[in-house]
Amino acid sequence: MTAYTATVTVRLKEGVLDPEAETTKKALQRLGFELESLRSADRFELDVDAESTDAAAQRADEMAERLLANPTIHDYDVEVEPRE
């Protein structure tokens, strides 16, 4: 077994209202920053032991599907790196 860190980034799908991002965007604009758009995201770092990078990614993907993301309203990305 090898130690990996899987990073799961969860975002709302395009077209789903994102009140947190909208509020933050307005606050940044009031501070003088020009933005075309802004989206919020949650990031989860999972330390897992697995036989391979693919196996670690598969486990992280299953965790995202079952709990970390709601596939109806969220998109997510999984990145895996060996842990040192």
Buried (B, 14 or more C-beta within 10 A) or exposed (E): EEEBBBBBBBBBEEEEEBEEBBEBBEEEEEEEEEEEEBBBBEEBEBEBEBEEBEBBBBBBBEBBEEEBBEEEEBBBEBEBEEEE
